[in-house]
Amino acid sequence: MLHIFYSRVIVMMNKRLLGGYLRMISNALSQDLRQQTEQLGLTSSQGMFLHHIWKRQQEGAETYAKDLEEFFYVKHPTVSGILQRMESAGFISFRAKEGDKRCKAIELTQKAIDTHNAIEMHLHRSEAQLLSGMSEEDQARFRRLLQVAANNLGVCCKPPAIDEKEETT
């Protein structure tokens, strides 16, 4: 209901508010990523779990169901169900922890690593498409302005390292 009102206000003003553009971009990117992950056999929740496990694995840390519960603020049955579906689809396996066979570390399979790499490549292509037609200077300015806007709304506290690097060059 509020969305319909918001859309009418935009049309009545005969110009689009920034929130409208941001929403369209966000929706397009989200829908595109959802389609990509579904084609690869993952739900969005499974994709988030896969990325988190992959990142921890890159840092040399083992991941347990409890880690996912705490990081994503979800209950054990939810995590357990997602992990069971990921295991049956061939994305993860479990390895018993030495000293406590009840505690099982989650390990990504080669299929999961390949899928993660495909999603990363897709994200880079989507970002390139989003930034296409902008000079490098415009791209850096766009990133900086988006960061300022996010900071203004209290949703971003610290600039990404890449943005700090770009601003100093």
DSSP file (Angstrom, degrees, kcal/mol; ACC not computed):
  #  RESIDUE AA STRUCTURE BP1 BP2  ACC     N-H-->O    O-->H-N    N-H-->O    O-->H-N    TCO  KAPPA ALPHA  PHI   PSI    X-CA   Y-CA   Z-CA
    1    1 A M     >        0   0    0      0, 0.0     4,-1.9     0, 0.0     5,-0.1   0.000 360.0 360.0 360.0 -47.2    0.0    0.0    0.0
    2    2 A L  H  >  +     0   0    0      1,-0.2     4,-2.9     2,-0.2     5,-0.2   0.869 360.0  57.3 -65.0 -35.9    2.8    2.4    0.9
    3    3 A H  H  > S+     0   0    0      2,-0.2     4,-2.5     1,-0.2    -1,-0.2   0.904 105.9  49.3 -60.8 -42.2    4.7    1.4   -2.2
    4    4 A I  H  > S+     0   0    0      2,-0.2     4,-2.2     1,-0.2    -1,-0.2   0.921 112.7  47.4 -63.7 -44.4    1.7    2.4   -4.4
    5    5 A F  H  X S+     0   0    0     -4,-1.9     4,-2.3     1,-0.2    -2,-0.2   0.931 111.9  50.2 -61.0 -45.9    1.4    5.8   -2.6
    6    6 A Y  H  X S+     0   0    0     -4,-2.9     4,-2.0     1,-0.2    -2,-0.2   0.905 110.1  50.2 -60.4 -43.2    5.2    6.3   -3.0
    7    7 A S  H  X S+     0   0    0     -4,-2.5     4,-2.2     1,-0.2    -1,-0.2   0.900 110.4  49.9 -62.7 -41.5    5.0    5.5   -6.7
    8    8 A R  H  X S+     0   0    0     -4,-2.2     4,-2.8     1,-0.2    -1,-0.2   0.885 107.9  53.2 -65.7 -38.9    2.1    8.0   -7.2
    9    9 A V  H  X S+     0   0    0     -4,-2.3     4,-1.9     2,-0.2    -1,-0.2   0.916 109.3  49.6 -61.9 -42.2    4.0   10.7   -5.4
   10   10 A I  H  X>S+     0   0    0     -4,-2.0     5,-1.2     2,-0.2     4,-0.5   0.934 112.8  46.1 -62.1 -46.6    7.0   10.2   -7.7
   11   11 A V  H ><5S+     0   0    0     -4,-2.2     3,-1.2     1,-0.2    -2,-0.2   0.909 111.2  52.8 -63.5 -42.1    4.8   10.3  -10.8
   12   12 A M  H 3<5S+     0   0    0     -4,-2.8    -1,-0.2     1,-0.3    -2,-0.2   0.846 106.5  52.5 -63.5 -33.7    2.9   13.4   -9.6
   13   13 A M  H 3<5S-     0   0    0     -4,-1.9    -1,-0.3     2,-0.2    -2,-0.2   0.599 104.0-135.3 -78.1  -9.7    6.2   15.2   -9.0
   14   14 A N  T <<5S+     0   0    0     -3,-1.2     2,-0.3    -4,-0.5    -3,-0.2   0.724  77.6  77.3  59.7  23.4    7.2   14.4  -12.6
   15   15 A K  S   <S-     0   0    0     -5,-1.2     2,-0.5     0, 0.0    -2,-0.2  -0.977  82.8-113.7-153.5 154.3   10.6   13.5  -11.4
   16   16 A R        -     0   0    0     -2,-0.3     2,-0.1    -3,-0.1    -5,-0.0  -0.756  26.3-132.5 -94.0 131.8   12.0   10.4   -9.7
   17   17 A L    >>  -     0   0    0     -2,-0.5     4,-1.3     1,-0.1     3,-1.0  -0.430  27.7-109.6 -74.0 156.3   13.4   10.7   -6.2
   18   18 A L  H 3> S+     0   0    0      1,-0.3     4,-2.8     2,-0.2     5,-0.2   0.865 117.9  61.4 -56.5 -38.4   16.8    9.2   -5.5
   19   19 A G  H 3> S+     0   0    0      1,-0.2     4,-2.5     2,-0.2    -1,-0.3   0.855 100.5  55.3 -58.0 -34.8   15.2    6.5   -3.4
   20   20 A G  H <> S+     0   0    0     -3,-1.0     4,-2.3     2,-0.2    -1,-0.2   0.919 109.7  44.7 -64.2 -44.4   13.3    5.3   -6.5
   21   21 A Y  H  X S+     0   0    0     -4,-1.3     4,-2.6     2,-0.2     5,-0.2   0.929 114.1  49.5 -64.0 -45.2   16.5    4.9   -8.5
   22   22 A L  H  X S+     0   0    0     -4,-2.8     4,-2.8     1,-0.2    -2,-0.2   0.898 111.3  49.6 -62.4 -39.7   18.2    3.2   -5.6
   23   23 A R  H  X S+     0   0    0     -4,-2.5     4,-2.9    -5,-0.2     5,-0.2   0.922 110.9  49.2 -65.5 -43.7   15.3    0.8   -5.2
   24   24 A M  H  X S+     0   0    0     -4,-2.3     4,-2.5     2,-0.2    -2,-0.2   0.926 114.1  45.8 -61.1 -44.1   15.2    0.0   -8.9
   25   25 A I  H  X S+     0   0    0     -4,-2.6     4,-2.7     2,-0.2     5,-0.2   0.939 114.3  48.1 -64.0 -47.4   18.9   -0.7   -9.0
   26   26 A S  H  X S+     0   0    0     -4,-2.8     4,-2.7    -5,-0.2     5,-0.2   0.920 113.2  47.7 -60.0 -45.2   18.7   -2.8   -5.8
   27   27 A N  H  X S+     0   0    0     -4,-2.9     4,-2.8     2,-0.2     5,-0.2   0.915 112.5  49.1 -62.8 -43.1   15.8   -4.8   -7.1
   28   28 A A  H  X S+     0   0    0     -4,-2.5     4,-2.3    -5,-0.2    -2,-0.2   0.927 114.2  44.8 -63.7 -45.0   17.5   -5.4  -10.4
   29   29 A L  H  X S+     0   0    0     -4,-2.7     4,-2.4     2,-0.2    -2,-0.2   0.909 115.0  48.4 -65.9 -41.9   20.7   -6.6   -8.8
   30   30 A S  H  X S+     0   0    0     -4,-2.7     4,-2.6    -5,-0.2    -2,-0.2   0.924 112.9  47.1 -64.2 -44.9   18.9   -8.8   -6.3
   31   31 A Q  H  X S+     0   0    0     -4,-2.8     4,-2.4    -5,-0.2    -1,-0.2   0.908 112.7  49.8 -63.9 -41.8   16.7  -10.4   -8.9
   32   32 A D  H  X S+     0   0    0     -4,-2.3     4,-2.1    -5,-0.2    -2,-0.2   0.916 113.1  45.8 -63.3 -44.1   19.7  -11.0  -11.2
   33   33 A L  H  X S+     0   0    0     -4,-2.4     4,-2.8     2,-0.2     5,-0.2   0.894 111.0  53.1 -66.8 -39.8   21.7  -12.6   -8.3
   34   34 A R  H  X S+     0   0    0     -4,-2.6     4,-2.3     1,-0.2    -2,-0.2   0.922 110.1  48.0 -61.0 -44.4   18.7  -14.7   -7.2
   35   35 A Q  H  X S+     0   0    0     -4,-2.4     4,-2.1     2,-0.2    -1,-0.2   0.911 112.3  49.9 -62.8 -41.7   18.3  -16.1  -10.8
   36   36 A Q  H  X S+     0   0    0     -4,-2.1     4,-1.3     2,-0.2    -2,-0.2   0.931 112.3  45.5 -63.4 -46.6   22.1  -16.8  -11.0
   37   37 A T  H  <>S+     0   0    0     -4,-2.8     5,-2.9     1,-0.2     4,-0.2   0.884 111.7  52.6 -67.0 -36.6   22.2  -18.7   -7.7
   38   38 A E  H ><5S+     0   0    0     -4,-2.3     3,-1.4    -5,-0.2    -1,-0.2   0.896 106.0  53.8 -64.5 -38.9   19.0  -20.6   -8.5
   39   39 A Q  H 3<5S+     0   0    0     -4,-2.1    -1,-0.2     1,-0.3    -2,-0.2   0.819 108.3  50.9 -63.1 -29.2   20.6  -21.7  -11.8
   40   40 A L  T 3<5S-     0   0    0     -4,-1.3    -1,-0.3     2,-0.2    -2,-0.2   0.422 125.5-104.1 -88.6   0.9   23.6  -23.0   -9.8
   41   41 A G  T < 5S+     0   0    0     -3,-1.4     2,-0.3     1,-0.3    -3,-0.2   0.687  80.6 118.9  89.3  20.2   21.2  -24.9   -7.5
   42   42 A L      < -     0   0    0     -5,-2.9    -1,-0.3    -6,-0.1     2,-0.2  -0.892  54.3-139.0-118.6 147.7   21.3  -22.7   -4.4
   43   43 A T     >  -     0   0    0     -2,-0.3     4,-2.4     1,-0.1     5,-0.2  -0.517  39.3-103.7 -86.3 169.8   18.7  -20.7   -2.5
   44   44 A S  H  > S+     0   0    0      2,-0.2     4,-2.2     1,-0.2     5,-0.2   0.901 123.4  50.9 -63.8 -38.9   19.7  -17.2   -1.3
   45   45 A S  H  > S+     0   0    0      2,-0.2     4,-2.4     1,-0.2    -1,-0.2   0.924 110.6  48.4 -63.1 -43.8   20.1  -18.5    2.2
   46   46 A Q  H  > S+     0   0    0      1,-0.2     4,-3.1     2,-0.2    -1,-0.2   0.891 109.5  53.7 -63.2 -38.4   22.4  -21.3    1.0
   47   47 A G  H  X S+     0   0    0     -4,-2.4     4,-2.3     2,-0.2    -1,-0.2   0.896 108.9  48.3 -62.3 -40.8   24.4  -18.8   -1.0
   48   48 A M  H  X S+     0   0    0     -4,-2.2     4,-2.3     2,-0.2    -2,-0.2   0.915 113.5  47.2 -66.4 -42.0   24.9  -16.6    2.1
   49   49 A F  H  X S+     0   0    0     -4,-2.4     4,-2.9     2,-0.2     5,-0.3   0.940 111.0  52.0 -62.4 -46.7   26.0  -19.7    4.1
   50   50 A L  H  X S+     0   0    0     -4,-3.1     4,-2.7     1,-0.2    -2,-0.2   0.922 111.2  46.9 -56.5 -46.4   28.3  -20.8    1.3
   51   51 A H  H  X S+     0   0    0     -4,-2.3     4,-2.8     2,-0.2    -1,-0.2   0.919 112.8  48.9 -64.1 -42.9   30.0  -17.4    1.1
   52   52 A H  H  X S+     0   0    0     -4,-2.3     4,-2.3     2,-0.2    -2,-0.2   0.923 113.8  45.6 -64.2 -43.4   30.4  -17.2    4.9
   53   53 A I  H  X S+     0   0    0     -4,-2.9     4,-2.6     2,-0.2    -1,-0.2   0.919 113.3  51.0 -64.1 -43.2   31.9  -20.7    5.0
   54   54 A W  H  X S+     0   0    0     -4,-2.7     4,-2.4    -5,-0.3    -2,-0.2   0.924 110.3  49.2 -59.4 -45.9   34.2  -19.9    2.0
   55   55 A K  H  X S+     0   0    0     -4,-2.8     4,-1.5     1,-0.2    -1,-0.2   0.924 112.5  46.7 -62.2 -45.2   35.4  -16.7    3.6
   56   56 A R  H  <>S+     0   0    0     -4,-2.3     5,-2.7     1,-0.2     4,-0.4   0.891 110.9  53.1 -63.4 -39.0   36.2  -18.4    7.0
   57   57 A Q  H ><5S+     0   0    0     -4,-2.6     3,-1.2     1,-0.2    -1,-0.2   0.896 106.3  52.9 -63.2 -39.8   37.9  -21.2    5.1
   58   58 A Q  H 3<5S+     0   0    0     -4,-2.4    -1,-0.2     1,-0.3    -2,-0.2   0.829 108.0  51.5 -63.5 -31.9   40.1  -18.6    3.3
   59   59 A E  T 3<5S-     0   0    0     -4,-1.5    -1,-0.3    -5,-0.2    -2,-0.2   0.480 120.7-111.3 -82.4  -3.8   41.0  -17.2    6.7
   60   60 A G  T < 5S+     0   0    0     -3,-1.2     2,-0.3    -4,-0.4    -3,-0.2   0.607  74.3 133.6  83.7  13.0   42.0  -20.7    7.9
   61   61 A A      < -     0   0    0     -5,-2.7    -1,-0.3    -6,-0.2     2,-0.2  -0.752  53.5-128.7 -98.7 142.8   39.1  -21.0   10.3
   62   62 A E        -     0   0    0     -2,-0.3     2,-0.4    -3,-0.1    45,-0.1  -0.566  21.6-140.4 -81.4 153.7   36.9  -24.0   10.7
   63   63 A T  B     -A  106   0A   0     43,-0.5    43,-3.3    -2,-0.2     2,-0.3  -0.964  18.6-177.4-121.0 133.9   33.1  -23.4   10.6
   64   64 A Y    >>  -     0   0    0     -2,-0.4     4,-1.4    41,-0.2     3,-0.9  -0.827  43.3-104.6-121.2 161.9   30.6  -25.1   12.7
   65   65 A A  H 3> S+     0   0    0     39,-0.5     4,-2.4    -2,-0.3     5,-0.2   0.873 121.1  59.6 -53.8 -39.0   26.8  -24.9   12.8
   66   66 A K  H 3> S+     0   0    0      1,-0.2     4,-2.3     2,-0.2    -1,-0.3   0.865 100.3  55.6 -59.6 -37.2   27.0  -22.8   15.9
   67   67 A D  H <> S+     0   0    0     -3,-0.9     4,-2.6     1,-0.2    -1,-0.2   0.906 109.2  46.6 -61.3 -42.0   29.2  -20.2   14.0
   68   68 A L  H  X S+     0   0    0     -4,-1.4     4,-2.6     2,-0.2     6,-0.3   0.895 109.9  53.4 -68.5 -40.2   26.4  -19.8   11.4
   69   69 A E  H  X>S+     0   0    0     -4,-2.4     5,-1.4     1,-0.2     4,-0.8   0.931 114.7  41.4 -58.2 -46.4   23.7  -19.5   14.1
   70   70 A E  H  <5S+     0   0    0     -4,-2.3    -2,-0.2     3,-0.2    -1,-0.2   0.905 116.8  46.8 -70.7 -42.3   25.6  -16.7   15.8
   71   71 A F  H  <5S+     0   0    0     -4,-2.6    -2,-0.2     1,-0.2    -1,-0.2   0.911 123.2  32.7 -68.2 -42.1   26.7  -14.9   12.6
   72   72 A F  H  <5S-     0   0    0     -4,-2.6    -1,-0.2    -5,-0.2    -2,-0.2   0.428 102.9-126.1 -96.4   0.5   23.2  -15.0   10.9
   73   73 A Y  T  <5 +     0   0    0     -4,-0.8     2,-0.3    -5,-0.2    -3,-0.2   0.924  63.2 134.7  54.5  49.5   21.2  -14.7   14.2
   74   74 A V      < -     0   0    0     -5,-1.4    -1,-0.2    -6,-0.3    -2,-0.1  -0.895  56.3-103.9-126.1 158.4   19.2  -17.9   13.4
   75   75 A K    >>  -     0   0    0     -2,-0.3     4,-2.0    -3,-0.1     3,-0.5  -0.343  33.9-105.9 -80.7 160.9   18.1  -20.8   15.5
   76   76 A H  H 3> S+     0   0    0      1,-0.2     4,-3.2     2,-0.2     5,-0.2   0.872 116.1  55.8 -55.7 -45.0   19.7  -24.3   15.3
   77   77 A P  H 3> S+     0   0    0      0, 0.0     4,-2.2     0, 0.0    -1,-0.2   0.882 108.7  49.4 -59.8 -34.9   16.8  -26.0   13.4
   78   78 A T  H <> S+     0   0    0     -3,-0.5     4,-2.2     2,-0.2    -2,-0.2   0.951 114.4  43.5 -65.5 -49.4   17.0  -23.4   10.6
   79   79 A V  H  X S+     0   0    0     -4,-2.0     4,-2.8     1,-0.2     5,-0.2   0.923 113.4  52.4 -61.9 -44.9   20.8  -23.8   10.3
   80   80 A S  H  X S+     0   0    0     -4,-3.2     4,-2.4     1,-0.2    -1,-0.2   0.907 109.8  48.5 -59.0 -44.3   20.5  -27.6   10.5
   81   81 A G  H  X S+     0   0    0     -4,-2.2     4,-2.0    -5,-0.2    -1,-0.2   0.917 112.6  47.3 -63.6 -44.5   17.9  -27.7    7.7
   82   82 A I  H  X S+     0   0    0     -4,-2.2     4,-2.2     1,-0.2    -2,-0.2   0.925 113.6  48.2 -63.4 -44.5   19.9  -25.4    5.4
   83   83 A L  H  X S+     0   0    0     -4,-2.8     4,-2.5     1,-0.2    -2,-0.2   0.883 108.9  53.4 -65.4 -38.1   23.0  -27.4    5.9
   84   84 A Q  H  X S+     0   0    0     -4,-2.4     4,-2.5    -5,-0.2    -1,-0.2   0.919 110.9  46.5 -62.2 -42.8   21.2  -30.8    5.4
   85   85 A R  H  X S+     0   0    0     -4,-2.0     4,-1.5     2,-0.2    -2,-0.2   0.882 112.3  50.5 -67.3 -37.2   19.9  -29.5    2.0
   86   86 A M  H  <>S+     0   0    0     -4,-2.2     5,-2.9     2,-0.2     6,-0.7   0.887 111.4  48.9 -66.6 -38.0   23.4  -28.2    1.1
   87   87 A E  H ><5S+     0   0    0     -4,-2.5     3,-1.3     4,-0.2    -2,-0.2   0.928 110.4  49.2 -66.6 -45.0   24.9  -31.6    2.0
   88   88 A S  H 3<5S+     0   0    0     -4,-2.5    -1,-0.2     1,-0.3    -2,-0.2   0.785 109.8  52.9 -67.4 -24.8   22.4  -33.5   -0.1
   89   89 A A  T 3<5S-     0   0    0     -4,-1.5    -1,-0.3    -5,-0.2    -2,-0.2   0.496 119.6-111.9 -86.3  -3.6   23.0  -31.2   -3.0
   90   90 A G  T < 5S+     0   0    0     -3,-1.3    22,-0.3    -4,-0.3    21,-0.3   0.696  85.1 116.1  86.4  19.3   26.8  -31.9   -2.8
   91   91 A F  S   <S+     0   0    0     -5,-2.9    18,-2.2    -6,-0.2     2,-0.3   0.755  76.7  19.4 -91.4 -26.4   27.9  -28.4   -1.6
   92   92 A I  E     -B  108   0A   0     -6,-0.7     2,-0.3    16,-0.2    16,-0.2  -0.919  55.6-164.6-138.7 163.0   29.3  -29.4    1.8
   93   93 A S  E     -B  107   0A   0     14,-2.3    14,-3.0    -2,-0.3     2,-0.4  -0.918  22.0-123.8-138.0 167.6   30.5  -32.3    3.8
   94   94 A F  E     -B  106   0A   0     -2,-0.3     2,-0.4    12,-0.2    12,-0.2  -0.900  15.5-165.8-117.3 144.5   31.0  -32.7    7.6
   95   95 A R  E     -B  105   0A   0     10,-2.3    10,-3.2    -2,-0.4     2,-0.1  -0.996  26.6-119.5-129.5 126.8   34.2  -33.7    9.4
   96   96 A A  E     -B  104   0A   0     -2,-0.4     8,-0.2     8,-0.3     2,-0.2  -0.385  30.9-117.1 -65.6 139.1   34.1  -34.8   13.1
   97   97 A K  E >   -B  100   0A   0      6,-2.9     3,-1.4     3,-0.7     6,-0.2  -0.548  31.6-105.9 -76.6 138.7   36.2  -32.6   15.3
   98   98 A E  T 3  S+     0   0    0      1,-0.2    -1,-0.1    -2,-0.2     5,-0.0  -0.449 106.3  17.4 -64.1 134.3   39.1  -34.3   17.1
   99   99 A G  T 3  S+     0   0    0     -2,-0.2     2,-0.2    -3,-0.0    -1,-0.2   0.108 127.7  52.9  91.5 -22.8   38.3  -34.8   20.7
  100  100 A D  E X   - B   0  97A   0     -3,-1.4     3,-1.3     3,-0.2    -3,-0.7  -0.726  58.1-176.7-146.9  92.5   34.5  -34.3   20.3
  101  101 A K  E 3  S+     0   0A   0      1,-0.3    -1,-0.1    -2,-0.2    -3,-0.1   0.659  82.1  65.7 -66.7 -16.2   32.9  -36.5   17.6
  102  102 A R  E 3  S+     0   0A   0     -6,-0.1     2,-0.6    -5,-0.1    -1,-0.3   0.804  89.1  74.6 -74.8 -27.8   29.6  -34.8   18.1
  103  103 A C  E <  S-     0   0A   0     -3,-1.3    -6,-2.9    -6,-0.2     2,-0.5  -0.763  71.0-166.4 -90.5 120.7   30.9  -31.4   16.9
  104  104 A K  E     - B   0  96A   0     -2,-0.6   -39,-0.5    -8,-0.2    -8,-0.3  -0.927  13.5-139.3-118.1 126.9   31.3  -31.5   13.1
  105  105 A A  E     - B   0  95A   0    -10,-3.2   -10,-2.3    -2,-0.5     2,-0.5  -0.548  22.3-126.1 -77.2 144.5   33.2  -28.9   11.0
  106  106 A I  E     -AB  63  94A   0    -43,-3.3   -43,-0.5    -2,-0.2     2,-0.4  -0.805  27.7-170.8 -94.7 129.3   31.6  -27.9    7.7
  107  107 A E  E     - B   0  93A   0    -14,-3.0   -14,-2.3    -2,-0.5     2,-0.3  -0.966  19.5-126.5-123.0 138.0   33.8  -28.3    4.7
  108  108 A L  E     - B   0  92A   0     -2,-0.4   -16,-0.2   -16,-0.2     2,-0.1  -0.583  22.3-137.5 -79.3 141.2   33.1  -27.0    1.2
  109  109 A T     >  -     0   0    0    -18,-2.2     4,-2.1    -2,-0.3     5,-0.2  -0.406  30.3-101.9 -86.0 171.2   33.2  -29.5   -1.7
  110  110 A Q  H  > S+     0   0    0      1,-0.2     4,-2.8     2,-0.2     5,-0.2   0.874 125.1  58.7 -61.7 -35.7   34.8  -28.7   -5.0
  111  111 A K  H  > S+     0   0    0    -21,-0.3     4,-2.3     1,-0.2    -1,-0.2   0.913 106.4  47.7 -58.7 -42.8   31.3  -28.1   -6.4
  112  112 A A  H  > S+     0   0    0    -22,-0.3     4,-2.9   -21,-0.3    -2,-0.2   0.903 111.7  49.3 -65.9 -41.9   30.8  -25.4   -3.7
  113  113 A I  H  X S+     0   0    0     -4,-2.1     4,-2.4     2,-0.2    -2,-0.2   0.921 112.6  47.5 -64.8 -43.4   34.1  -23.7   -4.5
  114  114 A D  H  X S+     0   0    0     -4,-2.8     4,-2.1     2,-0.2    -2,-0.2   0.901 113.3  49.0 -62.6 -40.8   33.3  -23.8   -8.2
  115  115 A T  H  X S+     0   0    0     -4,-2.3     4,-2.4    -5,-0.2    -2,-0.2   0.916 110.2  50.7 -65.1 -43.8   29.8  -22.4   -7.5
  116  116 A H  H  X S+     0   0    0     -4,-2.9     4,-2.6     1,-0.2    -2,-0.2   0.927 110.5  49.5 -59.6 -45.0   31.2  -19.7   -5.3
  117  117 A N  H  X S+     0   0    0     -4,-2.4     4,-2.4     1,-0.2    -1,-0.2   0.890 109.9  51.3 -62.0 -39.6   33.7  -18.7   -8.0
  118  118 A A  H  X S+     0   0    0     -4,-2.1     4,-2.2     2,-0.2    -1,-0.2   0.899 111.1  47.8 -64.4 -40.5   30.9  -18.6  -10.6
  119  119 A I  H  X S+     0   0    0     -4,-2.4     4,-2.7     2,-0.2    -2,-0.2   0.916 110.7  51.4 -66.7 -42.5   28.8  -16.3   -8.4
  120  120 A E  H  X S+     0   0    0     -4,-2.6     4,-2.2     2,-0.2    -2,-0.2   0.922 110.7  48.3 -59.8 -44.7   31.9  -14.0   -7.7
  121  121 A M  H  X S+     0   0    0     -4,-2.4     4,-2.3     1,-0.2    -1,-0.2   0.911 111.2  51.1 -61.7 -41.5   32.5  -13.7  -11.5
  122  122 A H  H  X S+     0   0    0     -4,-2.2     4,-2.5     1,-0.2    -2,-0.2   0.910 108.6  51.1 -62.5 -42.7   28.8  -13.0  -12.0
  123  123 A L  H  X S+     0   0    0     -4,-2.7     4,-2.3     1,-0.2    -1,-0.2   0.893 109.9  49.9 -62.2 -39.9   28.9  -10.2   -9.3
  124  124 A H  H  X S+     0   0    0     -4,-2.2     4,-2.3     2,-0.2    -1,-0.2   0.897 111.1  48.9 -65.9 -40.1   31.9   -8.6  -11.0
  125  125 A R  H  X S+     0   0    0     -4,-2.3     4,-2.3     2,-0.2    -2,-0.2   0.904 111.2  50.5 -64.8 -40.5   30.1   -8.7  -14.4
  126  126 A S  H  X S+     0   0    0     -4,-2.5     4,-2.4     2,-0.2    -2,-0.2   0.907 111.3  48.0 -64.3 -41.4   27.0   -7.1  -12.8
  127  127 A E  H  X S+     0   0    0     -4,-2.3     4,-2.2     2,-0.2    -1,-0.2   0.903 110.3  51.6 -66.2 -39.9   29.1   -4.4  -11.2
  128  128 A A  H  X S+     0   0    0     -4,-2.3     4,-0.8     1,-0.2    -2,-0.2   0.903 110.7  49.0 -61.8 -40.4   30.9   -3.7  -14.5
  129  129 A Q  H >< S+     0   0    0     -4,-2.3     3,-0.6     1,-0.2    -2,-0.2   0.911 110.1  51.3 -64.5 -42.1   27.5   -3.5  -16.2
  130  130 A L  H 3< S+     0   0    0     -4,-2.4    -2,-0.2     1,-0.2    -1,-0.2   0.877 117.2  39.2 -61.3 -38.6   26.3   -1.1  -13.5
  131  131 A L  H >< S+     0   0    0     -4,-2.2     3,-1.9    -5,-0.1    -1,-0.2   0.460  86.0 126.5 -93.2  -2.4   29.4    1.1  -14.0
  132  132 A S  T << S+     0   0    0     -4,-0.8     3,-0.1    -3,-0.6    -3,-0.1  -0.274  71.1  27.9 -61.4 141.3   29.6    0.9  -17.7
  133  133 A G  T 3  S+     0   0    0      1,-0.3     2,-0.4     0, 0.0    -1,-0.3   0.370  98.1 109.8  88.0  -4.4   29.7    4.2  -19.5
  134  134 A M    <   -     0   0    0     -3,-1.9    -1,-0.3     4,-0.0    -3,-0.0  -0.848  68.7-125.1-103.0 139.9   31.3    5.9  -16.5
  135  135 A S     >  -     0   0    0     -2,-0.4     4,-2.8     1,-0.1     5,-0.2  -0.303  32.6-104.0 -70.2 166.0   34.9    7.0  -16.5
  136  136 A E  H  > S+     0   0    0      1,-0.2     4,-2.3     2,-0.2     5,-0.2   0.882 125.8  52.3 -59.5 -36.8   37.2    5.7  -13.8
  137  137 A E  H  > S+     0   0    0      2,-0.2     4,-2.3     1,-0.2    -1,-0.2   0.915 109.8  47.6 -65.2 -43.3   36.9    9.1  -12.2
  138  138 A D  H  > S+     0   0    0      2,-0.2     4,-3.0     1,-0.2    -2,-0.2   0.897 110.6  52.6 -64.1 -40.0   33.1    9.0  -12.3
  139  139 A Q  H  X S+     0   0    0     -4,-2.8     4,-2.5     2,-0.2    -2,-0.2   0.924 110.7  46.6 -61.9 -44.6   33.2    5.4  -10.9
  140  140 A A  H  X S+     0   0    0     -4,-2.3     4,-2.3     2,-0.2    -1,-0.2   0.908 114.6  47.5 -64.2 -41.4   35.4    6.5   -7.9
  141  141 A R  H  X S+     0   0    0     -4,-2.3     4,-2.8     2,-0.2    -2,-0.2   0.912 111.1  51.7 -64.9 -42.8   33.1    9.5   -7.3
  142  142 A F  H  X S+     0   0    0     -4,-3.0     4,-2.5     2,-0.2    -2,-0.2   0.923 111.0  47.4 -60.4 -46.5   30.0    7.4   -7.6
  143  143 A R  H  X S+     0   0    0     -4,-2.5     4,-2.2     1,-0.2    -1,-0.2   0.921 113.4  48.4 -60.6 -44.6   31.4    4.9   -5.0
  144  144 A R  H  X S+     0   0    0     -4,-2.3     4,-2.3     1,-0.2    -2,-0.2   0.913 112.4  48.1 -64.3 -42.4   32.4    7.7   -2.7
  145  145 A L  H  X S+     0   0    0     -4,-2.8     4,-2.6     2,-0.2    -1,-0.2   0.879 110.1  51.4 -68.1 -37.6   29.0    9.4   -3.0
  146  146 A L  H  X S+     0   0    0     -4,-2.5     4,-2.6    -5,-0.2    -1,-0.2   0.904 110.6  50.0 -62.8 -40.1   27.1    6.1   -2.3
  147  147 A Q  H  X S+     0   0    0     -4,-2.2     4,-2.7     2,-0.2    -2,-0.2   0.917 110.1  49.5 -64.2 -43.2   29.3    5.7    0.8
  148  148 A V  H  X S+     0   0    0     -4,-2.3     4,-2.7     2,-0.2    -2,-0.2   0.925 111.7  49.1 -60.9 -44.7   28.5    9.2    2.0
  149  149 A A  H  X S+     0   0    0     -4,-2.6     4,-1.4     2,-0.2    -2,-0.2   0.918 111.9  48.3 -62.1 -43.4   24.8    8.6    1.4
  150  150 A A  H  <>S+     0   0    0     -4,-2.6     5,-2.5     1,-0.2     6,-0.7   0.915 112.0  49.4 -63.2 -42.6   25.0    5.3    3.3
  151  151 A N  H ><5S+     0   0    0     -4,-2.7     3,-1.4     1,-0.2    -2,-0.2   0.907 106.6  56.2 -61.6 -41.4   26.9    7.0    6.2
  152  152 A N  H 3<5S+     0   0    0     -4,-2.7    -1,-0.2     1,-0.3    -2,-0.2   0.834 110.3  45.3 -60.0 -32.3   24.3    9.8    6.3
  153  153 A L  T 3<5S-     0   0    0     -4,-1.4    -1,-0.3    -3,-0.2    -2,-0.2   0.440 115.6-117.0 -91.2  -0.5   21.6    7.1    6.8
  154  154 A G  T < 5S+     0   0    0     -3,-1.4    -3,-0.2    -4,-0.4    -2,-0.1   0.710  85.4 111.9  76.1  20.3   23.7    5.3    9.4
  155  155 A V  S   <S+     0   0    0     -5,-2.5     2,-0.4     1,-0.2    -4,-0.2   0.449  72.1  47.0-104.6  -1.0   24.0    2.1    7.4
  156  156 A C        +     0   0    0     -6,-0.7    -2,-0.2     1,-0.1    -1,-0.2  -0.978  53.6 174.9-142.9 125.3   27.7    2.3    6.7
  157  157 A C        +     0   0    0     -2,-0.4    -1,-0.1     1,-0.3    -2,-0.0   0.812  67.1  27.3-101.1 -34.3   30.3    3.0    9.3
  158  158 A K  S    S-     0   0    0      0, 0.0    -1,-0.3     0, 0.0     3,-0.1  -0.987  79.4-112.8-136.1 137.6   33.7    2.7    7.5
  159  159 A P        -     0   0    0      0, 0.0     5,-0.0     0, 0.0   -15,-0.0  -0.404  40.9-103.3 -67.8 144.3   34.7    3.0    3.9
  160  160 A P    >>  -     0   0    0      0, 0.0     4,-1.6     0, 0.0     3,-0.8  -0.351  32.2-113.6 -61.8 149.9   35.8   -0.2    2.2
  161  161 A A  H 3> S+     0   0    0      1,-0.3     4,-2.0     2,-0.2     5,-0.2   0.846 115.6  58.4 -55.7 -37.1   39.6   -0.4    1.8
  162  162 A I  H 3> S+     0   0    0      1,-0.2     4,-2.2     2,-0.2    -1,-0.3   0.876 104.3  51.2 -63.7 -36.3   39.3   -0.1   -2.0
  163  163 A D  H <> S+     0   0    0     -3,-0.8     4,-2.1     2,-0.2    -1,-0.2   0.883 107.6  52.2 -68.6 -37.8   37.5    3.3   -1.7
  164  164 A E  H  X S+     0   0    0     -4,-1.6     4,-1.2     1,-0.2    -1,-0.2   0.912 110.6  49.0 -62.2 -41.2   40.2    4.6    0.6
  165  165 A K  H  X S+     0   0    0     -4,-2.0     4,-0.8     1,-0.2     3,-0.3   0.915 110.8  49.5 -63.9 -44.6   42.8    3.6   -1.9
  166  166 A E  H >< S+     0   0    0     -4,-2.2     3,-0.5     1,-0.2    -1,-0.2   0.852 107.3  54.8 -66.2 -35.3   41.0    5.2   -4.8
  167  167 A E  H 3< S+     0   0    0     -4,-2.1    -1,-0.2     1,-0.2    -2,-0.2   0.806 106.8  50.6 -69.8 -27.7   40.5    8.5   -3.0
  168  168 A T  H 3<        0   0    0     -4,-1.2    -1,-0.2    -3,-0.3    -2,-0.2   0.633 360.0 360.0 -85.5 -13.4   44.2    8.9   -2.3
  169  169 A T    <<        0   0    0     -4,-0.8    -1,-0.2    -3,-0.5    -2,-0.2   0.448 360.0 360.0 -95.3 360.0   45.3    8.4   -5.9
